[in-house]
Structure formats: C-alpha cells, structure tokens
Amino acid sequence: MRLVFAGTPEAALPALDALLASDRHEVVAVVTRPDAVAGRGRKLLASPVAERAAEAGIEVLKPARPRDEDFLTRLREIAPDCCPVVAYGALLPKVALDVPAHGWVNLHFSLLPAWRGAAPVQHAVMAGDEVTGASTFLIEQGLDSGPVYGVITEEIRPTDTSGDLLTRLSHSGARLLAATLDGIGSGELVARPQPAEGVTLAPKITVEDAAVDWTAPALRVDRVIRGCTPAPGAWTLTGGERLKLGPVTLAPDRTDLAPGELSVAKNTVHVGTGSHAVLLGDVQPQGKKAMPAAAWARGTRLPAGSRLG
C-alpha cells in the first residue's frame, strides 16, 4: 500500500522505520507538526519524524492545521491507500479522514478502551496498572473510540518510568502497526468495535499535575514521580524554588518523618510522606544540572527540620 505516515515525537520513529523497511508498503510522505522552538538556545527545530523523513528523502508535510486546504489538496494528490498514525499531536477533521481508501490507522499506547487520550502511558504508570499495551484502531471522529484491529500487551515493571515503558511500547507497537497494515492490505484483517465498558481517559499531564503531594501515601508519591519522568518532570518546592525530582525508592522502615520532612545523612536523603518515607534519587535545582540528592543537600546546607513542598 501507498502510505502517508503521520507522527511527531521520537516515540513514533520505530514505527516509521519499520514501515520504511517493509517490502509490502511504500511510505511516500510524512505528516508532522510544524517546527517548534526548543532547547536552551530556543532555536526552531524540526520534529524527530520530520528529520528522519528528510534523511530518507521523503516528502514532509507540516500543516499548521490538518484542515488547511493546501494540505488537503496535497494529500488528495498523493492519494495514499492508508495513513498510519503514531503520536501525531493534532485532531484530524473528517475531510482528511475520508481521503485514504483504508482510512487513518492509529497506534495508541494502551489497551483500548482504557486510557483514551494524549498521555496513556503516564496515566497507566501513575494509576499503578500492572499490565498495559498498545492497540491499532481505525480513527473516527470520537476520542480514540474507533474499531480495533489488534493489540499487544506489556508488563509494567515496579521501577518503570513512563519513559522506560514508552520506549518498549514504541518498538513492540511498531511491529503491531506493520502487521496491522499487512492485514489491511491483504484484506484479511477486520476492525472490531471497542467494548462499551472499561473506558478511562488519559488527558495531557500538566506541570501542575506533576507537583508532588507529600501528604499522599509513599506508593502514590512513587507512582506520580515515575509517571511524570521524563516529562513533564515531577517537582516540589524548597526555599520557594522548584526542585525537580527523579525516581525515588520506597523506605517502609522509616515512619518517623512527617509529610515533606527531610532526613539528611552523609549519602542519603529521606523524605516523609503520608505513610512511610521515600529515599530521594537524583534531583535538579532550578538552573542547575541533575545531581544525587545527598550532593544537593550538602551544597544547600539545609537547616534542621527542613521540609519539601
């Protein structure tokens, strides 16, 4: 099949690479979000998908909005059989959905109908799910509600960050997407409606959502931090400034600390929660690089009784 691939971040690259390597399909163009300002230099940068497509010599389309007439005209000229989608980042209007004969097929990183929305991996980690996965489905006007072609499952490990889990899912999901397109192309695969039960939503995690509530139980604190790593990054306040937090370790033997209370030793920093303490890992003060919590505590010279939050 002739394919136009839609995607933007690094997590979409394994799927794009798998389709570029396929001998059953031809990726003739990619659709991605417009260049955006990023990095310390605040330079205008192309998306990872745009860069990979340029390396492969493939046409790159960067519509400000997928309903822009110039984009729709070019899409009709290309006349793709199908448009696979991985984390594109914009809602597709019906006029665009109607262009390819086999529609737009999305690789979504959850076991639908669970965790429909922009941040399924982060929400799965934060909710303490033990198993998640990826689904391929035909995009329709509803939010991730279209009929499903296939699924794969993935165990969520106790120390997984959302970044760890997304990396694994992006590779296993790439194989699922390629197999799905093979089945669509051969006519052997039929999408089946999602069940009405079990729908949960996964809206984008904001910076405010990533603030750690030290009055919550330690297990909840651990899940929030892992779910927000690497983005948007869990944080707390110290001395009126934000302190970014890396993953922590549960310390059930320490029940002597109040929520947010710090206990600093030579090589360790414990923080109290609503249940028992956690051991801080790496932290990152504003304007500085990440460092071990003990090094931060020594450099900050925290007074006795200091608290976070």
C-alpha positions as CSV (number, residue, x, y, z in Angstrom):
1,M,0.0,0.0,0.0
2,R,1.0,3.6,-0.5
3,L,1.3,5.2,2.9
4,V,1.4,8.7,4.3
5,F,2.8,8.4,7.8
6,A,1.6,10.9,10.5
7,G,3.7,11.3,13.6
8,T,5.9,13.8,15.5
9,P,8.0,12.7,18.5
10,E,10.8,10.2,19.0
11,A,8.4,7.5,20.1
12,A,7.0,7.5,16.5
13,L,10.4,6.6,14.9
14,P,10.4,2.8,15.4
15,A,7.1,2.6,13.6
16,L,8.2,4.8,10.8
17,D,11.5,2.8,10.5
18,A,9.5,-0.4,10.4
19,L,7.3,0.8,7.6
20,L,10.3,2.2,5.6
21,A,11.9,-1.2,5.8
22,S,8.7,-3.0,4.7
23,D,8.7,-4.7,1.3
24,R,4.8,-4.7,1.3
25,H,4.3,-0.9,1.7
26,E,5.7,2.3,0.4
27,V,5.9,5.4,2.6
28,V,5.5,8.2,0.1
29,A,5.3,11.2,2.6
30,V,5.0,12.0,6.3
31,V,2.7,14.5,8.1
32,T,4.2,16.0,11.2
33,R,3.7,19.1,13.5
34,P,5.3,22.4,12.4
35,D,8.9,23.2,13.6
36,A,8.9,24.4,17.2
37,V,11.2,26.3,19.4
38,A,13.1,24.0,21.7
39,G,16.4,23.7,23.7
40,R,18.4,26.1,25.7
41,G,19.2,28.1,22.5
42,R,15.5,28.4,21.8
43,K,16.1,27.5,18.2
44,L,13.4,26.5,15.7
45,L,13.7,22.7,15.4
46,A,12.1,20.1,13.1
47,S,10.3,17.2,14.8
48,P,12.2,13.8,15.0
49,V,9.8,12.4,12.4
50,A,10.5,15.3,10.0
51,E,14.2,14.8,10.4
52,R,14.0,11.0,9.8
53,A,11.8,11.5,6.7
54,A,14.3,14.1,5.3
55,E,17.1,11.6,5.8
56,A,15.1,9.1,3.9
57,G,14.3,11.5,1.1
58,I,10.6,11.5,1.7
59,E,8.3,14.5,1.3
60,V,7.4,16.2,4.6
61,L,4.1,17.9,5.2
62,K,3.9,20.3,8.1
63,P,0.4,21.8,8.1
64,A,-0.4,24.3,10.9
65,R,-3.8,22.6,11.0
66,P,-4.8,19.4,9.2
67,R,-7.9,21.1,7.8
68,D,-5.8,23.6,5.9
69,E,-6.8,23.5,2.2
70,D,-3.3,23.4,0.9
71,F,-2.5,20.3,3.0
72,L,-5.8,18.6,2.0
73,T,-5.1,19.3,-1.7
74,R,-1.6,17.8,-1.5
75,L,-2.9,14.8,0.4
76,R,-5.5,14.1,-2.3
77,E,-2.8,14.5,-5.0
78,I,-0.6,11.9,-3.2
79,A,-3.7,9.6,-3.0
80,P,-2.5,7.3,-0.2
81,D,-4.1,3.9,0.4
82,C,-3.8,4.3,4.1
83,C,-2.4,6.8,6.7
84,P,-0.7,5.2,9.7
85,V,-0.6,7.5,12.8
86,V,1.7,7.4,15.8
87,A,1.5,10.4,18.3
88,Y,0.9,13.0,15.6
89,G,-0.5,15.5,18.1
90,A,-3.4,17.1,16.2
91,L,-7.0,16.3,15.7
92,L,-7.9,15.1,12.2
93,P,-11.0,16.5,10.6
94,K,-13.4,14.2,8.7
95,V,-12.5,15.8,5.4
96,A,-8.9,14.5,6.0
97,L,-10.1,11.1,7.3
98,D,-12.0,10.5,4.1
99,V,-9.0,10.8,1.8
100,P,-7.3,7.4,2.1
101,A,-9.3,4.4,1.0
102,H,-8.4,2.5,4.1
103,G,-8.6,5.5,6.4
104,W,-6.1,6.6,9.1
105,V,-4.9,3.7,11.4
106,N,-3.6,4.8,14.8
107,L,-1.1,3.1,17.0
108,H,-2.2,4.0,20.6
109,F,-0.2,3.1,23.6
110,S,-2.9,1.5,25.8
111,L,-5.2,-1.5,25.8
112,L,-8.3,0.3,24.5
113,P,-10.8,1.3,25.7
114,A,-8.6,2.0,28.7
115,W,-6.7,5.3,28.7
116,R,-8.0,7.1,25.7
117,G,-6.3,10.4,25.3
118,A,-2.9,12.2,25.0
119,A,-1.0,10.5,27.9
120,P,-1.9,6.9,28.2
121,V,1.5,5.6,29.3
122,Q,1.9,8.3,32.0
123,H,-1.6,7.6,33.4
124,A,-1.1,3.8,33.4
125,V,2.1,4.2,35.5
126,M,0.5,6.8,37.8
127,A,-2.5,4.5,38.3
128,G,-0.4,1.6,39.3
129,D,-1.5,-0.6,36.4
130,E,0.4,-3.9,36.3
131,V,-0.3,-4.5,32.6
132,T,-0.7,-2.2,29.6
133,G,-0.1,-2.5,25.9
134,A,-0.7,-1.0,22.5
135,S,-3.7,-1.0,20.1
136,T,-4.1,-0.3,16.5
137,F,-7.5,1.2,15.5
138,L,-9.3,3.0,12.7
139,I,-9.6,6.7,13.6
140,E,-13.0,8.2,13.7
141,Q,-14.4,11.5,15.0
142,G,-14.5,10.4,18.6
143,L,-11.5,10.4,21.0
144,D,-9.6,7.1,20.4
145,S,-13.0,5.4,20.1
146,G,-12.7,3.7,16.7
147,P,-12.8,-0.1,16.0
148,V,-9.7,-2.0,16.9
149,Y,-7.5,-4.1,14.6
150,G,-5.0,-5.6,17.0
151,V,-3.4,-5.4,20.4
152,I,-0.2,-6.4,22.2
153,T,0.3,-6.4,26.0
154,E,3.3,-5.2,28.0
155,E,4.0,-5.7,31.7
156,I,4.6,-2.6,33.8
157,R,7.7,-3.2,36.0
158,P,7.8,-1.8,39.5
159,T,10.6,0.6,38.7
160,D,9.3,1.7,35.2
161,T,9.2,5.4,34.4
162,S,6.8,6.4,31.7
163,G,9.9,6.9,29.5
164,D,11.0,3.3,30.1
165,L,7.6,1.9,29.3
166,L,7.1,4.1,26.2
167,T,10.4,3.0,24.8
168,R,9.4,-0.6,25.0
169,L,5.9,0.0,23.6
170,S,7.2,2.1,20.7
171,H,9.2,-0.9,19.5
172,S,6.6,-3.6,20.1
173,G,3.9,-1.3,18.8
174,A,5.9,-0.7,15.6
175,R,5.7,-4.4,14.9
176,L,2.0,-4.4,15.7
177,L,1.4,-1.5,13.3
178,A,3.3,-3.1,10.5
179,A,1.4,-6.4,10.9
180,T,-1.9,-4.5,11.0
181,L,-1.2,-2.7,7.7
182,D,-0.1,-6.1,6.2
183,G,-3.5,-7.5,7.2
184,I,-5.4,-4.5,5.9
185,G,-3.6,-4.6,2.6
186,S,-4.3,-8.3,2.2
187,G,-7.9,-7.9,3.2
188,E,-7.6,-10.5,5.9
189,L,-7.9,-8.1,8.9
190,V,-11.2,-6.6,10.1
191,A,-11.5,-4.0,12.8
192,R,-13.9,-4.8,15.7
193,P,-15.8,-2.2,17.8
194,Q,-14.4,-1.4,21.3
195,P,-16.4,-2.6,24.3
196,A,-18.6,0.0,25.9
197,E,-17.3,-0.9,29.4
198,G,-13.8,-0.1,30.8
199,V,-13.4,3.4,29.2
200,T,-10.9,5.5,31.1
201,L,-9.4,8.9,30.0
202,A,-5.8,10.0,29.8
203,P,-5.6,13.7,29.4
204,K,-2.3,15.5,29.0
205,I,-0.3,15.7,32.2
206,T,0.4,19.4,33.0
207,V,3.3,20.8,35.0
208,E,0.8,21.5,37.8
209,D,-0.3,17.8,37.8
210,A,3.4,16.9,38.3
211,A,3.7,18.6,41.7
212,V,4.3,16.0,44.4
213,D,1.8,15.9,47.3
214,W,3.9,14.7,50.3
215,T,0.7,14.0,52.3
216,A,-0.2,11.2,49.9
217,P,1.0,7.6,50.7
218,A,4.5,6.7,49.6
219,L,3.3,4.4,46.9
220,R,1.3,7.2,45.3
221,V,4.3,9.6,45.5
222,D,6.5,6.9,43.8
223,R,3.9,6.4,41.0
224,V,3.4,10.1,40.3
225,I,7.2,10.7,40.1
226,R,7.7,7.7,37.8
227,G,4.7,8.6,35.7
228,C,6.0,12.2,35.2
229,T,9.5,11.0,34.3
230,P,10.9,12.3,31.9
231,A,8.1,14.6,31.0
232,P,6.8,17.0,32.3
233,G,9.0,16.1,35.3
234,A,7.9,15.7,38.9
235,W,8.7,18.6,41.2
236,T,8.4,20.0,44.7
237,L,9.2,23.3,46.4
238,T,12.2,24.0,48.5
239,G,13.0,27.5,49.7
240,G,10.4,28.9,47.4
241,E,12.0,27.4,44.3
242,R,11.2,24.3,42.3
243,L,13.2,21.2,42.7
244,K,12.8,18.6,40.0
245,L,12.6,15.0,41.3
246,G,13.9,11.8,39.7
247,P,12.5,8.4,40.7
248,V,12.5,7.6,44.4
249,T,12.9,4.4,46.4
250,L,10.3,3.3,49.0
251,A,11.7,3.2,52.6
252,P,9.0,1.4,54.6
253,D,11.3,1.1,57.7
254,R,11.2,4.9,58.1
255,T,7.9,6.0,59.6
256,D,9.4,8.8,61.8
257,L,9.1,11.6,59.3
258,A,6.2,14.0,58.8
259,P,5.0,14.6,55.2
260,G,7.7,16.5,53.4
261,E,10.1,16.4,56.3
262,L,13.7,15.8,55.3
263,S,16.2,13.5,57.0
264,V,19.7,14.1,55.6
265,A,22.6,11.7,56.2
266,K,26.1,11.5,54.5
267,N,24.9,9.7,51.4
268,T,21.1,9.6,51.7
269,V,18.1,11.9,51.9
270,H,14.8,10.6,53.1
271,V,11.5,12.5,52.8
272,G,8.4,11.8,54.8
273,T,5.0,11.1,53.1
274,G,1.5,10.3,54.3
275,S,2.6,6.7,55.1
276,H,6.3,6.0,55.3
277,A,9.4,7.7,53.9
278,V,10.9,7.6,50.5
279,L,14.6,7.8,49.6
280,L,15.3,10.6,47.1
281,G,17.3,9.7,43.9
282,D,18.6,12.4,41.6
283,V,17.2,15.9,42.0
284,Q,17.6,19.0,39.8
285,P,17.5,22.5,41.3
286,Q,16.4,25.4,39.1
287,G,19.0,26.4,36.6
288,K,21.3,23.6,37.5
289,K,22.1,20.1,36.3
290,A,20.7,16.9,37.9
291,M,22.7,15.6,40.9
292,P,22.4,13.0,43.6
293,A,20.1,14.2,46.4
294,A,22.8,13.9,49.0
295,A,25.1,16.2,47.0
296,W,22.3,18.7,46.6
297,A,21.6,18.6,50.4
298,R,25.2,19.2,51.2
299,G,25.5,22.1,48.8
300,T,22.3,23.7,50.0
301,R,23.2,23.3,53.7
302,L,19.7,22.6,54.7
303,P,18.8,23.6,58.3
304,A,17.4,21.1,60.7
305,G,13.7,20.4,60.3
306,S,13.6,21.4,56.6
307,R,10.7,20.3,54.6
308,L,9.7,20.0,50.9
309,G,6.5,21.2,49.5
